Amino acid sequence: MAFEGRQILNRVAVLPQRVVLALIVINVLVFLFCLAAEVGRAQGWWEVSPAQWLGVPGTFPLPADRLWTPLTYMVTQTDFLHLLFNMLWLWCFGEVLSAAAGNRKMLVIYVGSGLSGALFYVISTAIWSGGGMLVGASASVLGMMTAAAMLSPDKRFHIFPLRNVKLKWIALAGLLLAFLGTGGGGYGPGSAAAHLGGVVFGAGAGYYLRRRASRRVANPRHRESEAPQMAPRFDSRRLSRLGRPTPEDYRRLDALLDKIRLSGFDSLSQVEKNELSFLSRKLNK
């Protein structure tokens, strides 16, 4: 049964990260478009750089003809190294966050962190001198990094030449690099404000999701005494009598997986392990 429970967790953890891949593809395509447009601009075919229409202008308030830029800037990079490092961080932390919270919530955190970064950037232009332009996925990626570190702080990575580095230390190093100006996105108070905005949203989202998972573990809909006391083996006739999966089955499985993620597989009682095995058979028959 322990093996069955680990099988379920592994299947959830290695689901194809289609949303992460889609975000990376969008960022790369926009970068190539901007690169091609700059070549045309150098040839004198047009005068305006596309990044000027996609990036958030450093003015307060936003011009009426740039109201879409808080959405477009977060997929716009004009420098290859900026793109490379942002996409590496996006792949790394997006995979962790998607496994911990799901693709939909991961996408919400990416967009929400980007919008929060744009808001902080625009506000900073009202405090300090304006000018410049904000582009890049740094705020979104930093928000995802923060949320992932809050949800799975002890997840370990192998980073050459280090081994078994916990996610929380990687995230801390990434945040320090970003705020020191070497993490991409430019320099100055405006860039730091955008980074801060992404981190604030990611921290809020991570706190909310962690509290929600803790409540679901502490107050499951089914009391432990009511969990099915099933044997580890099921024959085909017994499986046929389990009935169709219900929404309650999926919610209960989510609660058990949340407990595993927060406290480890060994934190499950024997009854919960039996229930996990029962649900896995029912939902995958």
Disulfide bonds with the S-S distance in Angstrom:
none
